[in-house]
């Protein structure tokens, strides 16, 4: 279970980091475009000409890193915290290089380090976030060492503070817009990750619950096997006893008892088969129509005639391998429907492309709002019994393992409706079987 828990945490986390890396790539593309635009604007409008060679070289490196990052993301690699940290450290280093060749700390765009620090605090672990802070402080300290000054034309040589304040305003607007745009998207990624993580943990807990119930059911089935076999032998002896053979009424009772014991043994065998413990029994080859008809006939046994209605709209039959677990959970849904609607339950079988659709309806009180909202969760029951609500929970999880699903609703005419979706490929007869 520990490995499964680790996996449920790792998968959503990895997906969020991939999305965050894509955001960093987009931010870098904006930086490339913004820097080219800034170089062109200050030259054409302000007649300020910074050294182009180091600035364009840094832009070329940003483009190369972005292209390489996109290639790595296409390979479905897992993006680690270390890689995100390295990407931000690289951005800090490139910004420091560009500022060093364009006035150092006198350049109002030195405040862009704050953008890297905020993004690092959101995306990275605490230790890595502090590493970005340390790198930014180190870069600011390095910019004090012999930066390349900008040669300002008139009238800025007489009042350089005016140009600095204008640049600071532009830098503030740029940081504010980028922070709102990207932090909002990053928070959305984090929310998606948290939701996926919660869903994965819930699914892991449910699967662990299924394992525990399977072990309990398997143990109970083993324990019940011996007394059921004993009862079957005793009933057979009584039926063959000359002293009881003449009592017709008693023979009918013994026949009913024998049928009930045989059904109990079939249920026990089904539990063991579902747990993978059946011995010496080959998979049963059947078809969708025969499979559903058998479930309906079992549901009709012991009920008043006409109370179980089967609408066969499936069309051309399909050969399948009978799944005992699926038969059992569908039978449970039929039994649950019969409990609340003893006068009528209906099953409708249809087909939607490669998907079999099975609908089970009743005329009972229907599902409560809580049941509809928490469908498929254990111990959510309309019957008010302790430990109830496992039937639909087992149905959902058996179908999930087969690649299918289920939904519930209340019928307009009254009663409940359980709709089952099952891919035929999950039960398809393999070539060479039989």
C-alpha positions in Angstrom: 0.0 0.0 0.0 2.9 2.3 0.6 4.0 2.1 -3.0 0.5 2.9 -4.2 0.3 5.9 -1.9 3.6 7.2 -3.3 2.3 6.7 -6.8 -0.9 8.6 -6.2 1.1 11.6 -4.9 3.7 11.4 -7.6 1.5 11.4 -10.7 -0.5 14.6 -10.0 2.6 16.3 -8.7 4.5 15.4 -11.9 1.6 16.7 -14.1 1.6 20.0 -12.3 5.3 20.4 -12.7 5.1 19.8 -16.4 2.4 22.5 -16.6 4.5 24.9 -14.6 7.5 24.2 -16.8 5.4 25.1 -19.8 4.5 28.4 -18.0 8.2 29.1 -17.5 8.8 28.5 -21.2 6.0 30.9 -22.1 7.4 33.5 -19.7 10.8 33.1 -21.4 9.3 33.6 -24.8 7.7 36.8 -23.5 11.1 37.9 -22.1 12.7 37.3 -25.6 10.0 39.4 -27.3 10.0 42.1 -24.6 13.8 42.4 -24.7 13.9 42.7 -28.5 11.1 45.3 -28.4 12.9 47.2 -25.6 16.2 47.3 -27.5 14.5 48.6 -30.6 12.4 51.1 -28.7 15.2 52.7 -26.7 17.3 53.0 -29.8 14.6 54.5 -32.0 12.7 56.7 -29.4 15.3 57.5 -26.8 18.4 57.2 -28.9 20.1 55.0 -26.3 22.2 52.3 -27.8 23.3 49.6 -25.4 26.0 47.0 -26.5 24.1 44.7 -28.8 26.5 41.8 -28.9 26.1 40.6 -25.3 22.4 41.4 -25.1 21.6 39.5 -28.4 23.8 36.6 -27.3 21.7 36.3 -24.1 18.5 36.4 -26.1 19.9 33.6 -28.4 20.7 31.5 -25.3 17.1 32.0 -24.0 15.7 30.8 -27.4 18.0 27.8 -27.5 17.1 26.8 -23.9 13.4 27.2 -24.7 13.6 25.0 -27.8 15.5 22.3 -25.9 12.9 22.5 -23.0 10.0 22.0 -25.5 11.7 18.9 -27.0 12.2 17.4 -23.5 8.6 18.0 -22.6 7.4 16.2 -25.7 9.1 13.1 -24.5 6.8 12.9 -21.5 9.6 13.2 -19.0 8.9 13.8 -15.4 9.9 17.4 -14.5 11.6 17.5 -11.1 11.8 20.3 -8.6 15.6 20.4 -9.3 14.9 21.1 -13.0 12.4 23.9 -12.2 15.0 25.3 -9.8 17.7 25.1 -12.5 15.4 26.9 -15.0 14.8 29.8 -12.6 18.4 30.0 -11.6 19.3 30.2 -15.3 16.8 33.0 -15.8 18.3 34.9 -12.9 21.8 34.5 -14.4 20.7 35.7 -17.8 18.9 38.7 -16.4 22.1 39.6 -14.4 24.2 39.3 -17.5 21.9 41.6 -19.5 21.7 44.1 -16.7 25.5 44.1 -16.3 25.8 45.2 -19.9 23.1 47.8 -19.7 23.9 50.0 -16.7 23.9 47.5 -13.8 21.7 48.6 -10.8 21.2 52.0 -12.5 19.0 50.1 -14.9 15.4 50.4 -13.6 14.6 46.8 -14.9 16.8 45.4 -12.1 13.5 45.0 -10.2 12.7 42.1 -12.5 14.6 39.9 -10.0 11.5 40.2 -7.8 9.5 38.4 -10.5 11.9 35.4 -10.3 11.8 35.3 -6.5 7.9 35.3 -6.4 7.6 32.6 -9.0 10.2 30.5 -7.2 8.3 30.9 -3.9 5.2 29.6 -5.5 6.6 26.7 -7.7 9.5 25.3 -5.6 10.1 23.7 -2.3 11.1 26.0 0.5 14.8 25.2 0.2 14.8 25.8 -3.5 12.9 29.0 -3.1 15.5 30.3 -0.7 18.1 29.3 -3.3 16.4 31.6 -5.8 16.5 34.4 -3.2 20.2 33.8 -2.6 20.9 33.8 -6.3 19.0 37.1 -6.8 20.9 38.7 -4.0 24.2 37.4 -5.3 23.3 38.8 -8.8 22.5 42.2 -7.3 25.8 42.3 -5.5 27.6 41.3 -8.6 26.0 44.1 -10.6 27.8 46.6 -8.4 31.1 45.4 -9.8 32.2 47.3 -12.9 28.9 47.3 -14.9 28.8 48.7 -18.4 27.3 52.1 -18.2 24.6 53.3 -20.6 25.6 56.4 -22.6 22.7 58.8 -22.3 22.0 61.4 -24.9 20.6 64.9 -24.1 18.4 65.8 -22.3 18.8 62.7 -20.0 22.5 63.4 -19.2 21.3 66.5 -17.2 18.4 64.7 -15.5 19.1 60.9 -15.4 16.6 60.4 -12.6 13.8 61.3 -14.9 14.7 58.5 -17.2 15.1 56.1 -14.3 11.6 56.9 -12.9 10.0 56.4 -16.3 11.8 53.1 -16.7 10.7 52.1 -13.1 7.1 52.8 -14.0 7.3 50.6 -17.1 9.0 47.9 -15.0 6.4 48.1 -12.3 3.6 47.7 -14.8 5.4 44.8 -16.5 5.9 43.0 -13.2 2.4 43.6 -12.0 0.9 42.3 -15.3 3.1 39.2 -15.4 2.6 38.4 -11.8 -1.2 38.5 -12.0 -1.2 36.6 -15.3 1.2 33.8 -14.4 0.6 33.5 -10.7 -3.1 33.1 -11.5 -2.3 30.3 -13.9 0.2 28.7 -11.5 -2.5 28.7 -8.8 -4.9 27.0 -11.2 -2.2 24.4 -11.8 -1.8 23.9 -8.1 -5.6 23.6 -7.6 -5.8 21.0 -10.4 -2.9 19.1 -8.8 -4.6 19.2 -5.4 -7.9 18.0 -6.9 -6.2 15.2 -8.8 -4.2 14.2 -5.7 -7.3 14.1 -3.5 -9.1 12.0 -6.2 -6.1 9.6 -6.5 -5.9 9.2 -2.7 -9.6 8.5 -2.5 -9.3 5.9 -5.2 -6.3 4.3 -3.4 -8.3 4.2 -0.2 -11.3 2.6 -2.0 -9.1 0.0 -3.7 -7.5 -0.8 -0.3 -11.0 -1.2 1.1 -11.9 -3.5 -1.8 -8.8 -5.6 -1.0 -9.8 -5.9 2.6 -13.3 -6.8 1.8 -12.1 -9.3 -0.8 -9.9 -11.0 1.9 -12.8 -11.1 4.3 -15.2 -12.5 1.7 -12.7 -15.1 0.5 -12.1 -16.2 4.1 -15.8 -16.4 4.8 -16.3 -18.4 1.6 -13.7 -20.9 2.6 -15.3 -21.3 6.0 -18.8 -21.7 4.6 -17.7 -24.3 2.0 -17.5 -27.2 4.5 -20.8 -26.8 6.3 -22.6 -26.2 2.9 -21.2 -29.4 1.5 -22.3 -31.2 4.7 -25.8 -29.8 4.4 -25.9 -30.9 0.7 -24.9 -34.4 1.6 -27.5 -34.6 4.5 -30.3 -33.3 2.3 -29.4 -35.9 -0.4 -29.5 -38.6 2.2 -32.9 -37.5 3.5 -34.3 -37.3 0.0 -33.2 -40.9 -0.7 -34.3 -42.2 2.7 -37.1 -44.8 2.3 -38.8 -43.5 5.4 -39.2 -40.0 4.0 -39.7 -40.9 0.3 -43.4 -41.3 0.8 -43.9 -37.9 2.4 -44.6 -35.8 -0.7 -44.8 -32.5 1.2 -41.5 -33.2 3.0 -39.9 -34.1 -0.3 -40.9 -30.7 -1.7 -39.4 -28.9 1.3 -36.2 -30.9 0.9 -36.1 -30.0 -2.8 -36.4 -26.3 -1.8 -33.7 -26.7 0.8 -31.4 -28.4 -1.7 -32.0 -25.6 -4.2 -31.2 -23.0 -1.5 -28.0 -24.8 -0.5 -26.9 -25.1 -4.1 -27.4 -21.4 -4.6 -25.4 -20.7 -1.5 -22.6 -22.9 -2.9 -22.8 -21.1 -6.2 -22.4 -17.8 -4.5 -19.4 -19.1 -2.5 -17.9 -20.4 -5.7 -18.4 -17.0 -7.4 -16.7 -15.2 -4.5 -13.7 -17.5 -4.8 -13.6 -17.1 -8.5 -13.7 -13.4 -8.2 -10.8 -13.6 -5.8 -8.8 -15.8 -8.2 -9.0 -18.8 -6.0 -11.2 -21.1 -8.2 -9.4 -24.4 -8.9 -9.9 -26.6 -11.9 -12.6 -24.4 -13.4 -12.1 -23.0 -16.9 -13.5 -19.6 -17.8 -17.1 -19.9 -19.0 -17.7 -18.9 -22.6 -21.1 -17.2 -23.2 -22.6 -14.2 -24.9 -23.9 -10.9 -23.7 -27.5 -11.9 -24.1 -27.0 -15.3 -22.3 -25.0 -13.6 -19.6 -27.8 -11.0 -18.9 -30.6 -13.6 -19.3 -29.0 -15.8 -16.6 -28.8 -12.8 -14.2 -32.5 -12.0 -14.9 -33.5 -15.7 -14.4 -31.7 -15.8 -11.1 -33.5 -12.6 -10.1 -36.8 -14.1 -11.1 -36.3 -17.2 -9.1 -38.5 -17.1 -6.0 -40.3 -13.9 -7.1 -43.9 -13.5 -8.3 -44.2 -14.0 -12.1 -44.1 -10.7 -14.0 -42.2 -8.7 -11.4 -38.9 -8.8 -13.3 -39.0 -7.3 -16.8 -36.2 -7.7 -19.3 -36.1 -5.5 -22.4 -33.5 -6.8 -24.8 -32.5 -4.0 -27.2 -28.9 -5.1 -27.5 -29.1 -6.2 -31.2 -26.6 -8.7 -32.6 -25.2 -10.9 -29.8 -21.5 -10.8 -28.9 -19.4 -13.7 -27.6 -17.8 -12.9 -24.2 -16.1 -14.6 -21.3 -18.4 -14.6 -18.2 -17.0 -12.5 -15.4 -18.2 -13.8 -12.0 -17.5 -10.6 -10.2 -19.5 -8.6 -12.8 -22.4 -11.1 -12.6 -22.4 -10.8 -8.8 -22.4 -7.0 -8.6 -25.2 -6.7 -11.3 -27.2 -9.3 -9.4 -26.7 -7.2 -6.2 -28.2 -4.2 -7.9 -31.1 -6.3 -9.0 -31.6 -7.6 -5.5 -31.4 -4.0 -4.1 -34.0 -2.9 -6.6 -36.3 -5.7 -5.6 -36.0 -4.8 -1.9 -37.5 -1.3 -2.5 -39.7 -2.3 -5.4 -41.0 -5.9 -4.9 -43.8 -5.5 -7.4 -41.6 -4.5 -10.4 -38.0 -4.2 -11.5 -36.8 -3.7 -15.0 -33.5 -4.4 -16.9 -32.9 -2.9 -20.3 -29.9 -4.0 -22.4 -28.8 -1.8 -25.3 -25.6 -1.0 -27.2 -23.9 2.3 -27.9 -21.1 1.6 -30.4 -18.5 -0.7 -28.6 -20.2 -0.1 -25.3 -22.8 -2.2 -23.7 -25.4 -0.2 -21.7 -27.4 -1.9 -19.0 -30.2 0.0 -17.2 -31.8 -1.3 -14.0 -34.9 0.5 -12.9 -37.4 0.2 -10.0 -40.5 1.9 -8.6 -39.2 2.5 -5.1 -38.5 5.8 -3.3 -35.5 6.7 -5.5 -32.1 8.0 -4.4 -31.7 10.8 -1.9 -29.7 13.9 -2.9 -26.9 12.7 -0.6 -26.8 9.4 -2.4 -26.7 11.1 -5.8 -23.9 13.3 -4.7 -21.8 10.6 -3.1 -22.6 7.8 -5.6 -20.1 5.0 -5.5 -18.7 5.8 -2.0 -18.9 3.0 0.6 -21.4 3.1 3.4 -23.8 5.4 1.6 -27.1 3.6 1.8 -30.8 4.4 1.6 -31.6 1.5 3.8 -30.2 3.0 7.0 -28.4 -0.2 8.0 -24.9 -0.2 9.6 -22.4 -1.2 7.0 -24.8 -0.8 4.1 -24.1 0.9 0.8 -21.4 -1.5 -0.4 -23.4 -2.8 -3.4 -23.0 0.3 -5.5 -19.5 0.8 -4.2 -18.5 -2.6 -5.4 -20.3 -2.1 -8.7 -18.4 1.1 -9.5 -15.0 -0.4 -8.7 -15.6 -3.7 -10.6 -16.7 -1.7 -13.6 -13.7 0.7 -13.2 -11.3 -2.2 -13.4 -13.0 -3.4 -16.6 -12.7 0.1 -18.1 -16.4 0.9 -17.7 -18.5 3.0 -15.4 -21.9 3.6 -13.8 -24.3 6.4 -13.0 -27.5 6.7 -11.0 -30.5 8.9 -11.3 -34.2 9.2 -10.3 -36.8 8.3 -12.9 -39.4 10.9 -13.9 -42.1 8.3 -13.3 -40.7 7.5 -9.8 -38.1 5.1 -8.6 -34.4 4.8 -9.2 -32.3 4.1 -12.3 -28.8 2.6 -12.3 -27.1 2.8 -15.7 -24.0 0.6 -16.4 -21.5 1.2 -19.2 -19.3 -1.6 -20.1 -16.8 -1.8 -23.0 -17.3 -5.1 -24.8 -13.6 -5.4 -25.4 -13.2 -5.9 -21.6 -15.2 -9.2 -21.8 -14.5 -10.1 -25.4 -13.6 -13.7 -26.2 -9.9 -14.0 -27.0 -8.8 -15.8 -30.1 -8.1 -19.5 -29.4 -10.4 -19.7 -26.4 -12.8 -22.5 -26.3 
